[in-house]
Each structure stands twice: as C-alpha cells, then as structure tokens.
Amino acid sequence: MSLGNTVSILLVDDDQIDVESIRRSFKKQKIANPITVAKDGLEALAILRGEADGETIDRPYLILLDLNMPRMGGIEFLKTIRDDEELKKSVVFVLTTSDDDRDVVAAYENQVAGYMVKSRVGEDFVEMIGMLDHYWRVIEFPI
C-alpha cells in the first residue's frame, strides 16, 4: 500500500506517544511516504512556508492535525492556512481527542477533509492509516 510516491505527510501533534503510534502504523501498512512532525500550529506554518530550520515539505502533502496543542492550536492553524493564498488548498484531516461539537463544526467550517476522534480510533492507528491509504489512492491532490 502507498499514499502515492510523492505525497508527503505533515503530522501536527504535540503528543509524542500518538506521533510514535502513527509512525508505527504507517510502517505496519508498509507506507513509506515521508512524515514531517510539527509540535504545534506555529511550527507547522513555518514548515509549510519554508521558514523552519531545515524542515520543509514538498507538495503534494496531507496534513494530519491535532486540535489541542500549545502556542497555536488546530482551529487557529486551520483559520490561518485558509486565509493564506499559498496554503488554503492544503488537504487536512483532524485527528484529535476532542469530540466537542463546536470543534467538529469549526473544523468543517475550515474545510477539513475528515474529523477523527483518537479515542474512537483507539490505541491501534493501523486501521485509520489503512483507511487514509485507501481514500487517497482515489483522490487527486491540489498542487
């Protein structure tokens, strides 16, 4: 399985345990696409804009976004990229602990491709990664 040879992944999450679980799940699914990790929205913006020290991400890319993070949370990050001419076409999936209806609505108002609650995904992210792999094999990415 593969998310496509050229699709890069930007994982925006401050929880190191979740980051490692997602990385292991990509390995188990034999998805070798590059994964870049940002600890919050500010770091993710710097990476996307090419302003981070040595960290960049090539297009096309997929963003996996947590909502509850320090400095700049997920909803603020979404609003910022949707207002940015260069970044507004970014494809974003929310992967978060929040099942608050306000967060779900705010995420979809900012054009996320999907919203997944970590507790429903469970400890094993393998099925979720497999679902993403299947989904992205049939989707065209904006360049």
C-alpha positions, 0 to 999 in steps of 0.5 A, spaced: 500 500 500 502 507 498 499 514 499 502 515 492 510 516 491 510 523 492 505 525 497 508 527 503 505 527 510 505 533 515 503 530 522 501 536 527 501 533 534 504 535 540 503 528 543 509 524 542 506 517 544 500 518 538 506 521 533 510 514 535 503 510 534 502 513 527 509 512 525 508 505 527 502 504 523 504 507 517 510 502 517 505 496 519 501 498 512 508 498 509 507 506 507 513 509 506 511 516 504 515 521 508 512 524 515 514 531 517 512 532 525 510 539 527 509 540 535 504 545 534 500 550 529 506 555 529 511 550 527 507 547 522 506 554 518 513 555 518 514 548 515 509 549 510 512 556 508 519 554 508 521 558 514 523 552 519 530 550 520 531 545 515 524 542 515 520 543 509 515 539 505 514 538 498 507 538 495 503 534 494 502 533 502 496 531 507 496 534 513 494 530 519 492 535 525 491 535 532 486 540 535 489 541 542 496 543 542 500 549 545 502 556 542 497 555 536 492 550 536 488 546 530 482 551 529 487 557 529 492 553 524 486 551 520 483 559 520 490 561 518 492 556 512 485 558 509 486 565 509 493 564 506 493 564 498 499 559 498 496 554 503 488 554 503 488 548 498 492 544 503 488 537 504 487 536 512 484 531 516 483 532 524 485 527 528 484 529 535 481 527 542 476 532 542 469 530 540 466 537 542 461 539 537 463 546 536 470 543 534 467 538 529 463 544 526 469 549 526 473 544 523 468 543 517 467 550 517 475 550 515 474 545 510 477 539 513 477 533 509 475 528 515 474 529 523 477 523 527 476 522 534 483 518 537 479 515 542 474 512 537 480 510 533 483 507 539 490 505 541 491 501 534 492 507 528 493 501 523 486 501 521 485 509 520 492 509 516 489 503 512 483 507 511 487 514 509 491 509 504 485 507 501 481 514 500 487 517 497 489 512 492 482 515 489 483 522 490 487 527 486 491 532 490 491 540 489 498 542 487 
